[in-house]
Amino acid sequence: MSPVMFENNFTDRRTMLRRSGMGMGMLALAGVLQDGGMLGDGIGSSGGLFAAEAASPEANANSLAVRPTHFPGKAKRVIHLFANGGPSQIDTFDPKPMLAKMHGKTLDDKLKNNRRLGGVAHQSKFKFQKHGQSGIEISELFPELSQHADKLCVIRSMVTDVPNHEPGLMMMNCGDIVRPRPSVGAWTLYGMGTENQSLPGYVVMCPSGLPTAATANWRNAFLPGIFQGTHVDTQYTNPEELVANIDNDYLVPSQQKRQMDLIQNLNRMHLADRSDDAQLSGRIESLELAFRMQGEARDAFDISTETKETQEMYGDSLQGRQMLIARRLSERGVRYVQVYHGAGQPWDSHASIERNHPRLARECDGPIAALLKDLEQRGLLDETLVIWGGEMGRTPTVQLPVSANPGRDHHDDGFTVWMAGGGVKAGTTYGTTDEVGLSVAENPVHVHDLHATILHLLGFDHTRLTYRYAGRDFRLTDVHGHVVHDIIS
């Protein structure tokens, strides 16, 4: 049977302008659009919108195809381990012996009325020890990760804008605390594309629910929809539950292919009359990706095919499964994998920190160590940037009156994030906080700087990876951000 042909008899406004008055309307419109800038190549004032469509990355912006970076990057992919809730740097990676001397005392009279930093100093009950040839000090909460100290680059001077969960998560993920902006994973996928066209290029794992701010953490915002993160609820172990609708129970593959071809032909006809509508293009790409995933997603998420030795190394736990799936996705070409510790904000220890932090650390310590070891053994670590940290840190004080099971409040001035692999200097620490951990003393690293550095490691000048929207060129770092060259190998 010959294919059915459809004709669109509707006229849109642009067609009307082109056809009316010998085309003078279209010429006027072209003049109006001449100040449009190119995207991604740093040319901000030449060529106009039409040239940008032909000569810039945006011309292929709705595709997951691999695209060249601005320069050769040291990292090809990212695994972001998100300790959502805000782990205490003072109890994990930033030892403060002075707090033991100040324990129970007011750190500064000026802080008495400070809602977060008021109260009294509270020492860490966890012992720190130097590890590896680098001598990086790590607390006893992470005994297995400590064995990989010489792989870590520990940034102890992180700064964010607001010490609250939702804006903190938005800043760490999207570079803005209020306005809807694309996430760092979406920007990465937009800039690089993905190496595997049969899997999402950006996968987000969070078990038993969503983190604070929910799907906004991995949104595409004004970028085409194909760059949004794909959420996987890793509380499940069966690949059919991890990835919804992985099988079609009603059509055999050949029938489904014919159905998809018809739908996509109609979609492309619809797109042809709408000047490359980004959202429609993203929908077309998403449908095709979903169809292709049926052939590969099951294998990617099925950890039962791993050797017994590998499964035992990661452990039979939720965090172990997450880390192992992250490695499997990364080696299959997924560009950005984000792993949340759990729903909500599990690391948010306002009380009972001496009980909660050890429990949380036990859950992830071994699996994270296994991930680093596994990536190294497979020759993937050098090209995989692994990041660990939360959206903020925690105070060196506890509020009055001190309870029987005290905890720490939110803190935005001097928390810790560590990175490994992907071109960072291994076995190093960068930045310092003051002797009691109230604020950054040396080399502050704002979240914008962290984002600029991540993009640099991937091969991008963060000032040139842009997307034109609402009349201006947007970027992940807005008008901020500096690459921290001192932590790059």
Secondary structure as a PSIPRED ss2 file (coil, helix, strand):
# PSIPRED VFORMAT (PSIPRED V4.0)

   1 M C   1.000  0.000  0.000
   2 S C   1.000  0.000  0.000
   3 P C   1.000  0.000  0.000
   4 V C   1.000  0.000  0.000
   5 M C   1.000  0.000  0.000
   6 F C   1.000  0.000  0.000
   7 E C   1.000  0.000  0.000
   8 N C   1.000  0.000  0.000
   9 N C   1.000  0.000  0.000
  10 F C   1.000  0.000  0.000
  11 T C   1.000  0.000  0.000
  12 D C   1.000  0.000  0.000
  13 R H   0.000  1.000  0.000
  14 R H   0.000  1.000  0.000
  15 T H   0.000  1.000  0.000
  16 M H   0.000  1.000  0.000
  17 L H   0.000  1.000  0.000
  18 R H   0.000  1.000  0.000
  19 R H   0.000  1.000  0.000
  20 S H   0.000  1.000  0.000
  21 G H   0.000  1.000  0.000
  22 M H   0.000  1.000  0.000
  23 G H   0.000  1.000  0.000
  24 M H   0.000  1.000  0.000
  25 G H   0.000  1.000  0.000
  26 M H   0.000  1.000  0.000
  27 L H   0.000  1.000  0.000
  28 A H   0.000  1.000  0.000
  29 L H   0.000  1.000  0.000
  30 A H   0.000  1.000  0.000
  31 G H   0.000  1.000  0.000
  32 V H   0.000  1.000  0.000
  33 L H   0.000  1.000  0.000
  34 Q H   0.000  1.000  0.000
  35 D H   0.000  1.000  0.000
  36 G C   1.000  0.000  0.000
  37 G C   1.000  0.000  0.000
  38 M C   1.000  0.000  0.000
  39 L C   1.000  0.000  0.000
  40 G C   1.000  0.000  0.000
  41 D C   1.000  0.000  0.000
  42 G C   1.000  0.000  0.000
  43 I C   1.000  0.000  0.000
  44 G C   1.000  0.000  0.000
  45 S C   1.000  0.000  0.000
  46 S C   1.000  0.000  0.000
  47 G C   1.000  0.000  0.000
  48 G H   0.000  1.000  0.000
  49 L H   0.000  1.000  0.000
  50 F H   0.000  1.000  0.000
  51 A H   0.000  1.000  0.000
  52 A H   0.000  1.000  0.000
  53 E H   0.000  1.000  0.000
  54 A H   0.000  1.000  0.000
  55 A H   0.000  1.000  0.000
  56 S C   1.000  0.000  0.000
  57 P H   0.000  1.000  0.000
  58 E H   0.000  1.000  0.000
  59 A H   0.000  1.000  0.000
  60 N H   0.000  1.000  0.000
  61 A C   1.000  0.000  0.000
  62 N C   1.000  0.000  0.000
  63 S C   1.000  0.000  0.000
  64 L C   1.000  0.000  0.000
  65 A C   1.000  0.000  0.000
  66 V C   1.000  0.000  0.000
  67 R C   1.000  0.000  0.000
  68 P C   1.000  0.000  0.000
  69 T C   1.000  0.000  0.000
  70 H C   1.000  0.000  0.000
  71 F C   1.000  0.000  0.000
  72 P C   1.000  0.000  0.000
  73 G C   1.000  0.000  0.000
  74 K C   1.000  0.000  0.000
  75 A C   1.000  0.000  0.000
  76 K C   1.000  0.000  0.000
  77 R E   0.000  0.000  1.000
  78 V E   0.000  0.000  1.000
  79 I E   0.000  0.000  1.000
  80 H E   0.000  0.000  1.000
  81 L E   0.000  0.000  1.000
  82 F E   0.000  0.000  1.000
  83 A C   1.000  0.000  0.000
  84 N C   1.000  0.000  0.000
  85 G C   1.000  0.000  0.000
  86 G C   1.000  0.000  0.000
  87 P C   1.000  0.000  0.000
  88 S C   1.000  0.000  0.000
  89 Q H   0.000  1.000  0.000
  90 I H   0.000  1.000  0.000
  91 D H   0.000  1.000  0.000
  92 T C   1.000  0.000  0.000
  93 F C   1.000  0.000  0.000
  94 D C   1.000  0.000  0.000
  95 P C   1.000  0.000  0.000
  96 K C   1.000  0.000  0.000
  97 P C   1.000  0.000  0.000
  98 M H   0.000  1.000  0.000
  99 L H   0.000  1.000  0.000
 100 A H   0.000  1.000  0.000
 101 K H   0.000  1.000  0.000
 102 M H   0.000  1.000  0.000
 103 H C   1.000  0.000  0.000
 104 G C   1.000  0.000  0.000
 105 K C   1.000  0.000  0.000
 106 T C   1.000  0.000  0.000
 107 L C   1.000  0.000  0.000
 108 D C   1.000  0.000  0.000
 109 D H   0.000  1.000  0.000
 110 K H   0.000  1.000  0.000
 111 L H   0.000  1.000  0.000
 112 K C   1.000  0.000  0.000
 113 N C   1.000  0.000  0.000
 114 N C   1.000  0.000  0.000
 115 R C   1.000  0.000  0.000
 116 R C   1.000  0.000  0.000
 117 L C   1.000  0.000  0.000
 118 G C   1.000  0.000  0.000
 119 G C   1.000  0.000  0.000
 120 V E   0.000  0.000  1.000
 121 A E   0.000  0.000  1.000
 122 H C   1.000  0.000  0.000
 123 Q C   1.000  0.000  0.000
 124 S C   1.000  0.000  0.000
 125 K C   1.000  0.000  0.000
 126 F C   1.000  0.000  0.000
 127 K C   1.000  0.000  0.000
 128 F E   0.000  0.000  1.000
 129 Q E   0.000  0.000  1.000
 130 K E   0.000  0.000  1.000
 131 H E   0.000  0.000  1.000
 132 G C   1.000  0.000  0.000
 133 Q C   1.000  0.000  0.000
 134 S C   1.000  0.000  0.000
 135 G C   1.000  0.000  0.000
 136 I E   0.000  0.000  1.000
 137 E E   0.000  0.000  1.000
 138 I E   0.000  0.000  1.000
 139 S E   0.000  0.000  1.000
 140 E C   1.000  0.000  0.000
 141 L C   1.000  0.000  0.000
 142 F C   1.000  0.000  0.000
 143 P C   1.000  0.000  0.000
 144 E C   1.000  0.000  0.000
 145 L H   0.000  1.000  0.000
 146 S H   0.000  1.000  0.000
 147 Q H   0.000  1.000  0.000
 148 H H   0.000  1.000  0.000
 149 A H   0.000  1.000  0.000
 150 D H   0.000  1.000  0.000
 151 K H   0.000  1.000  0.000
 152 L E   0.000  0.000  1.000
 153 C E   0.000  0.000  1.000
 154 V E   0.000  0.000  1.000
 155 I E   0.000  0.000  1.000
 156 R E   0.000  0.000  1.000
 157 S E   0.000  0.000  1.000
 158 M E   0.000  0.000  1.000
 159 V E   0.000  0.000  1.000
 160 T C   1.000  0.000  0.000
 161 D C   1.000  0.000  0.000
 162 V C   1.000  0.000  0.000
 163 P C   1.000  0.000  0.000
 164 N C   1.000  0.000  0.000
 165 H H   0.000  1.000  0.000
 166 E H   0.000  1.000  0.000
 167 P H   0.000  1.000  0.000
 168 G H   0.000  1.000  0.000
 169 L H   0.000  1.000  0.000
 170 M H   0.000  1.000  0.000
 171 M H   0.000  1.000  0.000
 172 M H   0.000  1.000  0.000
 173 N H   0.000  1.000  0.000
 174 C H   0.000  1.000  0.000
 175 G C   1.000  0.000  0.000
 176 D C   1.000  0.000  0.000
 177 I C   1.000  0.000  0.000
 178 V C   1.000  0.000  0.000
 179 R C   1.000  0.000  0.000
 180 P C   1.000  0.000  0.000
 181 R C   1.000  0.000  0.000
 182 P C   1.000  0.000  0.000
 183 S C   1.000  0.000  0.000
 184 V H   0.000  1.000  0.000
 185 G H   0.000  1.000  0.000
 186 A H   0.000  1.000  0.000
 187 W H   0.000  1.000  0.000
 188 T H   0.000  1.000  0.000
 189 L H   0.000  1.000  0.000
 190 Y H   0.000  1.000  0.000
 191 G H   0.000  1.000  0.000
 192 M H   0.000  1.000  0.000
 193 G C   1.000  0.000  0.000
 194 T C   1.000  0.000  0.000
 195 E C   1.000  0.000  0.000
 196 N C   1.000  0.000  0.000
 197 Q C   1.000  0.000  0.000
 198 S C   1.000  0.000  0.000
 199 L C   1.000  0.000  0.000
 200 P C   1.000  0.000  0.000
 201 G C   1.000  0.000  0.000
 202 Y E   0.000  0.000  1.000
 203 V E   0.000  0.000  1.000
 204 V E   0.000  0.000  1.000
 205 M E   0.000  0.000  1.000
 206 C C   1.000  0.000  0.000
 207 P C   1.000  0.000  0.000
 208 S C   1.000  0.000  0.000
 209 G C   1.000  0.000  0.000
 210 L C   1.000  0.000  0.000
 211 P E   0.000  0.000  1.000
 212 T C   1.000  0.000  0.000
 213 A C   1.000  0.000  0.000
 214 A H   0.000  1.000  0.000
 215 T H   0.000  1.000  0.000
 216 A H   0.000  1.000  0.000
 217 N H   0.000  1.000  0.000
 218 W H   0.000  1.000  0.000
 219 R C   1.000  0.000  0.000
 220 N C   1.000  0.000  0.000
 221 A C   1.000  0.000  0.000
 222 F C   1.000  0.000  0.000
 223 L C   1.000  0.000  0.000
 224 P C   1.000  0.000  0.000
 225 G H   0.000  1.000  0.000
 226 I H   0.000  1.000  0.000
 227 F H   0.000  1.000  0.000
 228 Q C   1.000  0.000  0.000
 229 G C   1.000  0.000  0.000
 230 T E   0.000  0.000  1.000
 231 H E   0.000  0.000  1.000
 232 V E   0.000  0.000  1.000
 233 D C   1.000  0.000  0.000
 234 T C   1.000  0.000  0.000
 235 Q C   1.000  0.000  0.000
 236 Y C   1.000  0.000  0.000
 237 T C   1.000  0.000  0.000
 238 N C   1.000  0.000  0.000
 239 P H   0.000  1.000  0.000
 240 E H   0.000  1.000  0.000
 241 E H   0.000  1.000  0.000
 242 L H   0.000  1.000  0.000
 243 V C   1.000  0.000  0.000
 244 A C   1.000  0.000  0.000
 245 N C   1.000  0.000  0.000
 246 I C   1.000  0.000  0.000
 247 D C   1.000  0.000  0.000
 248 N C   1.000  0.000  0.000
 249 D C   1.000  0.000  0.000
 250 Y C   1.000  0.000  0.000
 251 L C   1.000  0.000  0.000
 252 V C   1.000  0.000  0.000
 253 P H   0.000  1.000  0.000
 254 S H   0.000  1.000  0.000
 255 Q H   0.000  1.000  0.000
 256 Q H   0.000  1.000  0.000
 257 K H   0.000  1.000  0.000
 258 R H   0.000  1.000  0.000
 259 Q H   0.000  1.000  0.000
 260 M H   0.000  1.000  0.000
 261 D H   0.000  1.000  0.000
 262 L H   0.000  1.000  0.000
 263 I H   0.000  1.000  0.000
 264 Q H   0.000  1.000  0.000
 265 N H   0.000  1.000  0.000
 266 L H   0.000  1.000  0.000
 267 N H   0.000  1.000  0.000
 268 R H   0.000  1.000  0.000
 269 M H   0.000  1.000  0.000
 270 H H   0.000  1.000  0.000
 271 L H   0.000  1.000  0.000
 272 A H   0.000  1.000  0.000
 273 D C   1.000  0.000  0.000
 274 R C   1.000  0.000  0.000
 275 S C   1.000  0.000  0.000
 276 D C   1.000  0.000  0.000
 277 D C   1.000  0.000  0.000
 278 A H   0.000  1.000  0.000
 279 Q H   0.000  1.000  0.000
 280 L H   0.000  1.000  0.000
 281 S H   0.000  1.000  0.000
 282 G H   0.000  1.000  0.000
 283 R H   0.000  1.000  0.000
 284 I H   0.000  1.000  0.000
 285 E H   0.000  1.000  0.000
 286 S H   0.000  1.000  0.000
 287 L H   0.000  1.000  0.000
 288 E H   0.000  1.000  0.000
 289 L H   0.000  1.000  0.000
 290 A H   0.000  1.000  0.000
 291 F H   0.000  1.000  0.000
 292 R H   0.000  1.000  0.000
 293 M H   0.000  1.000  0.000
 294 Q H   0.000  1.000  0.000
 295 G H   0.000  1.000  0.000
 296 E H   0.000  1.000  0.000
 297 A H   0.000  1.000  0.000
 298 R H   0.000  1.000  0.000
 299 D H   0.000  1.000  0.000
 300 A H   0.000  1.000  0.000
 301 F H   0.000  1.000  0.000
 302 D C   1.000  0.000  0.000
 303 I H   0.000  1.000  0.000
 304 S H   0.000  1.000  0.000
 305 T H   0.000  1.000  0.000
 306 E C   1.000  0.000  0.000
 307 T C   1.000  0.000  0.000
 308 K H   0.000  1.000  0.000
 309 E H   0.000  1.000  0.000
 310 T H   0.000  1.000  0.000
 311 Q H   0.000  1.000  0.000
 312 E H   0.000  1.000  0.000
 313 M H   0.000  1.000  0.000
 314 Y H   0.000  1.000  0.000
 315 G C   1.000  0.000  0.000
 316 D C   1.000  0.000  0.000
 317 S C   1.000  0.000  0.000
 318 L H   0.000  1.000  0.000
 319 Q H   0.000  1.000  0.000
 320 G H   0.000  1.000  0.000
 321 R H   0.000  1.000  0.000
 322 Q H   0.000  1.000  0.000
 323 M H   0.000  1.000  0.000
 324 L H   0.000  1.000  0.000
 325 I H   0.000  1.000  0.000
 326 A H   0.000  1.000  0.000
 327 R H   0.000  1.000  0.000
 328 R H   0.000  1.000  0.000
 329 L H   0.000  1.000  0.000
 330 S H   0.000  1.000  0.000
 331 E H   0.000  1.000  0.000
 332 R C   1.000  0.000  0.000
 333 G C   1.000  0.000  0.000
 334 V C   1.000  0.000  0.000
 335 R C   1.000  0.000  0.000
 336 Y E   0.000  0.000  1.000
 337 V E   0.000  0.000  1.000
 338 Q E   0.000  0.000  1.000
 339 V E   0.000  0.000  1.000
 340 Y E   0.000  0.000  1.000
 341 H C   1.000  0.000  0.000
 342 G C   1.000  0.000  0.000
 343 A C   1.000  0.000  0.000
 344 G E   0.000  0.000  1.000
 345 Q C   1.000  0.000  0.000
 346 P C   1.000  0.000  0.000
 347 W C   1.000  0.000  0.000
 348 D C   1.000  0.000  0.000
 349 S C   1.000  0.000  0.000
 350 H C   1.000  0.000  0.000
 351 A E   0.000  0.000  1.000
 352 S C   1.000  0.000  0.000
 353 I H   0.000  1.000  0.000
 354 E H   0.000  1.000  0.000
 355 R H   0.000  1.000  0.000
 356 N H   0.000  1.000  0.000
 357 H H   0.000  1.000  0.000
 358 P H   0.000  1.000  0.000
 359 R H   0.000  1.000  0.000
 360 L H   0.000  1.000  0.000
 361 A H   0.000  1.000  0.000
 362 R H   0.000  1.000  0.000
 363 E H   0.000  1.000  0.000
 364 C H   0.000  1.000  0.000
 365 D H   0.000  1.000  0.000
 366 G H   0.000  1.000  0.000
 367 P H   0.000  1.000  0.000
 368 I H   0.000  1.000  0.000
 369 A H   0.000  1.000  0.000
 370 A H   0.000  1.000  0.000
 371 L H   0.000  1.000  0.000
 372 L H   0.000  1.000  0.000
 373 K H   0.000  1.000  0.000
 374 D H   0.000  1.000  0.000
 375 L H   0.000  1.000  0.000
 376 E H   0.000  1.000  0.000
 377 Q H   0.000  1.000  0.000
 378 R C   1.000  0.000  0.000
 379 G C   1.000  0.000  0.000
 380 L C   1.000  0.000  0.000
 381 L H   0.000  1.000  0.000
 382 D H   0.000  1.000  0.000
 383 E H   0.000  1.000  0.000
 384 T E   0.000  0.000  1.000
 385 L E   0.000  0.000  1.000
 386 V E   0.000  0.000  1.000
 387 I E   0.000  0.000  1.000
 388 W E   0.000  0.000  1.000
 389 G E   0.000  0.000  1.000
 390 G C   1.000  0.000  0.000
 391 E C   1.000  0.000  0.000
 392 M C   1.000  0.000  0.000
 393 G E   0.000  0.000  1.000
 394 R E   0.000  0.000  1.000
 395 T C   1.000  0.000  0.000
 396 P C   1.000  0.000  0.000
 397 T E   0.000  0.000  1.000
 398 V E   0.000  0.000  1.000
 399 Q C   1.000  0.000  0.000
 400 L C   1.000  0.000  0.000
 401 P C   1.000  0.000  0.000
 402 V C   1.000  0.000  0.000
 403 S C   1.000  0.000  0.000
 404 A C   1.000  0.000  0.000
 405 N C   1.000  0.000  0.000
 406 P E   0.000  0.000  1.000
 407 G C   1.000  0.000  0.000
 408 R C   1.000  0.000  0.000
 409 D C   1.000  0.000  0.000
 410 H E   0.000  0.000  1.000
 411 H E   0.000  0.000  1.000
 412 D C   1.000  0.000  0.000
 413 D E   0.000  0.000  1.000
 414 G E   0.000  0.000  1.000
 415 F E   0.000  0.000  1.000
 416 T E   0.000  0.000  1.000
 417 V E   0.000  0.000  1.000
 418 W E   0.000  0.000  1.000
 419 M E   0.000  0.000  1.000
 420 A E   0.000  0.000  1.000
 421 G C   1.000  0.000  0.000
 422 G C   1.000  0.000  0.000
 423 G C   1.000  0.000  0.000
 424 V E   0.000  0.000  1.000
 425 K C   1.000  0.000  0.000
 426 A C   1.000  0.000  0.000
 427 G C   1.000  0.000  0.000
 428 T E   0.000  0.000  1.000
 429 T E   0.000  0.000  1.000
 430 Y E   0.000  0.000  1.000
 431 G C   1.000  0.000  0.000
 432 T E   0.000  0.000  1.000
 433 T E   0.000  0.000  1.000
 434 D C   1.000  0.000  0.000
 435 E C   1.000  0.000  0.000
 436 V C   1.000  0.000  0.000
 437 G C   1.000  0.000  0.000
 438 L C   1.000  0.000  0.000
 439 S C   1.000  0.000  0.000
 440 V E   0.000  0.000  1.000
 441 A E   0.000  0.000  1.000
 442 E E   0.000  0.000  1.000
 443 N C   1.000  0.000  0.000
 444 P C   1.000  0.000  0.000
 445 V E   0.000  0.000  1.000
 446 H E   0.000  0.000  1.000
 447 V H   0.000  1.000  0.000
 448 H H   0.000  1.000  0.000
 449 D H   0.000  1.000  0.000
 450 L H   0.000  1.000  0.000
 451 H H   0.000  1.000  0.000
 452 A H   0.000  1.000  0.000
 453 T H   0.000  1.000  0.000
 454 I H   0.000  1.000  0.000
 455 L H   0.000  1.000  0.000
 456 H H   0.000  1.000  0.000
 457 L H   0.000  1.000  0.000
 458 L H   0.000  1.000  0.000
 459 G C   1.000  0.000  0.000
 460 F C   1.000  0.000  0.000
 461 D C   1.000  0.000  0.000
 462 H C   1.000  0.000  0.000
 463 T C   1.000  0.000  0.000
 464 R C   1.000  0.000  0.000
 465 L C   1.000  0.000  0.000
 466 T C   1.000  0.000  0.000
 467 Y E   0.000  0.000  1.000
 468 R E   0.000  0.000  1.000
 469 Y E   0.000  0.000  1.000
 470 A C   1.000  0.000  0.000
 471 G C   1.000  0.000  0.000
 472 R E   0.000  0.000  1.000
 473 D E   0.000  0.000  1.000
 474 F E   0.000  0.000  1.000
 475 R C   1.000  0.000  0.000
 476 L C   1.000  0.000  0.000
 477 T C   1.000  0.000  0.000
 478 D C   1.000  0.000  0.000
 479 V C   1.000  0.000  0.000
 480 H C   1.000  0.000  0.000
 481 G C   1.000  0.000  0.000
 482 H C   1.000  0.000  0.000
 483 V C   1.000  0.000  0.000
 484 V C   1.000  0.000  0.000
 485 H H   0.000  1.000  0.000
 486 D H   0.000  1.000  0.000
 487 I H   0.000  1.000  0.000
 488 I E   0.000  0.000  1.000
 489 S C   1.000  0.000  0.000
